[in-house]
Amino acid sequence: MRTCCHGTDAISLKKTLKRACKNVHCSFKTNVKLKSCTNDPDEVRPGDVFFALPTEHDDLEELVGLAIHHGCSAVVAEKPVNGAEKVPFYIVSNVGECYAAVCHALHDDPAKSLKMIAISGTSGKTSTSYLVCAVLAEAGYQVGLIGSLGIFDGIMLHPATDTDLQPPQLAAWLHQMMMNGCTHVVVEVPSQMLAQGHLGGIQFDAICLTNIRRDHLEYHKTVEQYRRCQLGIFRYAKKHALAICNVDDRISEAIMPLIDQPMLSVGIRNCAEVGSLLIERCAAEQTFIVTAGTEAVPFQTKVIGDNHIYNCLAATALAIGLEVDIKTIARGVGRVENVPGRMEKIECGQDFNVYIDSARTVDSLQTVLRTVREVTSGRLICVFGTATYHEEARRSAVAKALESHTDSVILTSATEYLDTESAAAACDVGGCFVSVRETKIVPDRAEAVALGLTEAKSGDTVLIFGRGTSLGAPFCDRQFTKQWLQETLAAKTANVS
């Protein structure tokens, strides 16, 4: 992806690389000045600096040769490449981070003019990001947001096209937020962004680590590599940046002594600097007391569940570290009536409850099931996509949770209906999942959701698990459910009249 300088002056390549990487070696002594760069050899224009990012499938020597043929002024890579003697060749330890740092420098290093806040971890990132933005807005700040559900540039909300922004995109959005007058920016940081070095050129003023469990093993290969990657977020912390950690999360608690930052802990079960006590919970809201030092303030949220309380505590601790008073925090938290696909209550006038949740971990799923069971007087009907849980141990844990809390389970494809063969294969994985009294397999996700809603009676709850709110998903749980309920209720009203 190609990016160009937003200023009038060219920047020093070597100086910028040294800020991002301690060891920089160059085959030429001349200091290259640049006004544009790219990581795609087909995009190279005369004078561009080419960053040769590591790749599993392409020949690095061939890519560099193509970039030189197109007229690049220099090459940055992690190892020497034959045939690159014609241009200055810089060897660095992490070309991804260097590429990101140069992209930010070409955009006038916008992160240096903003209060940068990172939200990382396995689950709860999106909800916590929404809460932090709401709290800071309540405190009078103009806040930008870069997250999986969209990008707010301080003026407009833009739909996100990718959960993992490339460095030129990230730098461009931060520059736009700076120009729009933002004072703070909240960045939702997925593990892939950390692994690929996309945060080079950014230093955070505060980092919230929601929890560390297991996720994205198709990318990270092992749990250990995934956890190590998550901890890498603190490499991008300023010297006195605030860290927020969850003491109820076993892995987070274990690594807290290794974090060399000022820290605030949050928790419900264990002793924490920011804690809470649940007062009341019903299907549409919950009230809990948040304690911080000598202060104890009631919080009321439309989103229910312990998972949301943890997210509220993380947002509270982070805001306290940014010197926002706790009463303002409570008002800001209360402003968030829903987060799409995160324990989202769908209300269209029906006489039963409907929730949509995108729980990706077994722990999150178990917590959601317990919460919904508590507020359900009738049957709990669960529409569940099975393909997310491939490992035998995880399937067993999910099966026990579903068996313990649900009355009826409708197994379907995980995100959307693709084709009969693949959807049936996904359901076959879940065929041995549960031994509840009612278990149905409906490969087509739309049909499965419609069946769950059709079976619900007054006092029942339909809980829809999946990732139908994900980017690029052709089927959206929220949209389909709202439309189905509205059309059904309209038809009933017409029949009565």
Helices and strands as residue ranges (DSSP letters): E 3-4, E 11-12, H 13-20, E 25-26, E 33-34, E 36-38, G 41-43, E 49-51, H 60-69, E 74-77, E 89-91, H 95-106, G 110-113, E 115-120, H 125-138, E 143-147, E 150-152, E 157-158, H 167-179, E 184-188, H 191-195, E 204-209, H 217-220, H 223-231, G 232-236, E 237-246, H 250-255, G 256-258, E 263-267, E 274-281, E 286-292, E 295-301, H 306-321, H 326-335, E 344-345, E 353-357, H 362-374, E 380-385, H 392-405, E 408-412, H 420-430, E 438-441, H 445-455, E 461-465, H 477-496
